Amino acid sequence: MDRRIDYIISDKHSLYGAITFTTTRGGSLRRRQRPDHRNIGNKDRAETLTLGDTFTLGPTQVNSLHATFDRRRDDRADASNMFSPTP
């Protein structure tokens, strides 16, 4: 999901913001499939927020600020259909 907002305060001043969410899901382990950590039901989520402020001081001068925040989360499920060290 991507969203972006642009807001023009005046001819010389503008603000913008953008946000992105990405979710990826791994598959579950299937019969006769080689055990592999990439196939044991995991969910990855990445989030990015970008904010910007631009102010034009004159025909040759621009004051601009851009800030970005990134976060990533990796949720891994237990492998209930694989072997266990306990009897």
The 8 nearest C-alpha neighbors of each residue, nearest first, counted from 0:
[[1, 20, 19, 21, 2, 18, 22, 46],
 [0, 2, 19, 18, 20, 3, 17, 21],
 [3, 1, 18, 17, 19, 0, 4, 16],
 [2, 4, 17, 16, 18, 5, 1, 15],
 [5, 3, 16, 15, 17, 6, 2, 14],
 [4, 6, 15, 14, 7, 16, 3, 13],
 [5, 7, 14, 13, 15, 8, 4, 16],
 [8, 6, 13, 9, 14, 12, 5, 10],
 [7, 9, 13, 12, 6, 10, 14, 11],
 [10, 8, 12, 11, 7, 13, 6, 54],
 [9, 11, 12, 8, 7, 13, 55, 54],
 [12, 10, 55, 9, 54, 13, 56, 8],
 [11, 13, 54, 9, 8, 53, 10, 7],
 [14, 12, 7, 53, 8, 6, 52, 54],
 [15, 13, 52, 6, 51, 5, 7, 53],
 [16, 14, 5, 51, 4, 50, 6, 52],
 [15, 17, 50, 4, 49, 3, 51, 5],
 [18, 16, 3, 49, 2, 48, 4, 50],
 [17, 19, 48, 2, 47, 1, 49, 3],
 [18, 20, 1, 47, 46, 0, 2, 21],
 [21, 19, 46, 0, 45, 1, 22, 47],
 [20, 22, 45, 44, 46, 0, 19, 23],
 [21, 23, 44, 43, 45, 24, 20, 42],
 [24, 22, 43, 42, 44, 25, 21, 41],
 [23, 25, 42, 41, 43, 26, 22, 40],
 [26, 24, 41, 40, 38, 42, 37, 23],
 [27, 25, 38, 40, 39, 24, 28, 41],
 [26, 28, 40, 39, 38, 29, 25, 41],
 [27, 29, 39, 38, 26, 32, 30, 34],
 [30, 28, 32, 27, 31, 38, 33, 26],
 [29, 31, 32, 28, 33, 80, 34, 27],
 [32, 30, 29, 33, 34, 28, 81, 35],
 [31, 33, 30, 29, 34, 28, 35, 38],
 [32, 34, 35, 31, 28, 29, 30, 38],
 [35, 33, 32, 36, 28, 38, 39, 81],
 [34, 36, 37, 38, 33, 39, 28, 32],
 [35, 37, 38, 39, 34, 40, 41, 28],
 [38, 36, 35, 39, 25, 41, 40, 26],
 [37, 39, 26, 27, 36, 35, 28, 25],
 [38, 40, 27, 28, 36, 37, 41, 78],
 [41, 39, 27, 25, 26, 76, 38, 75],
 [40, 42, 75, 25, 74, 76, 24, 39],
 [41, 43, 24, 74, 23, 73, 25, 75],
 [44, 42, 73, 23, 22, 72, 74, 24],
 [43, 45, 22, 72, 21, 71, 23, 73],
 [46, 44, 71, 21, 70, 20, 72, 22],
 [45, 47, 20, 70, 19, 69, 71, 21],
 [48, 46, 69, 19, 18, 68, 70, 49],
 [47, 49, 18, 68, 67, 17, 69, 19],
 [50, 48, 67, 17, 16, 66, 18, 68],
 [51, 49, 16, 66, 65, 15, 67, 17],
 [50, 52, 65, 15, 64, 14, 16, 66],
 [51, 53, 14, 64, 63, 13, 65, 15],
 [54, 52, 63, 13, 12, 62, 14, 64],
 [53, 55, 12, 62, 11, 61, 63, 56],
 [54, 56, 61, 11, 57, 62, 60, 12],
 [57, 55, 60, 61, 54, 62, 58, 11],
 [56, 58, 60, 59, 55, 61, 11, 54],
 [57, 59, 60, 56, 55, 61, 11, 54],
 [58, 60, 57, 61, 56, 55, 62, 54],
 [61, 59, 57, 56, 58, 55, 62, 54],
 [60, 62, 55, 56, 54, 63, 59, 57],
 [63, 61, 54, 53, 55, 60, 56, 64],
 [62, 64, 53, 52, 54, 61, 65, 51],
 [65, 63, 52, 51, 53, 66, 62, 50],
 [66, 64, 51, 50, 52, 63, 67, 49],
 [65, 67, 50, 49, 51, 64, 68, 48],
 [68, 66, 49, 48, 50, 69, 65, 47],
 [67, 69, 48, 47, 49, 70, 66, 46],
 [70, 68, 47, 46, 48, 67, 71, 45],
 [69, 71, 46, 45, 47, 72, 68, 44],
 [70, 72, 45, 44, 46, 73, 69, 43],
 [71, 73, 44, 43, 45, 74, 70, 42],
 [72, 74, 43, 42, 75, 44, 71, 41],
 [75, 73, 42, 41, 43, 72, 76, 44],
 [76, 74, 41, 73, 42, 40, 77, 39],
 [75, 77, 40, 41, 78, 74, 39, 42],
 [78, 76, 79, 75, 39, 40, 80, 41],
 [77, 79, 80, 81, 39, 76, 40, 28],
 [78, 80, 81, 77, 82, 83, 76, 39],
 [79, 81, 78, 82, 28, 77, 83, 29],
 [82, 80, 78, 79, 83, 34, 28, 77],
 [83, 81, 84, 80, 79, 78, 85, 86],
 [82, 84, 85, 81, 86, 79, 80, 78],
 [83, 85, 86, 82, 81, 79, 78, 80],
 [84, 86, 83, 82, 81, 79, 80, 78],
 [85, 84, 83, 82, 81, 79, 80, 78]]
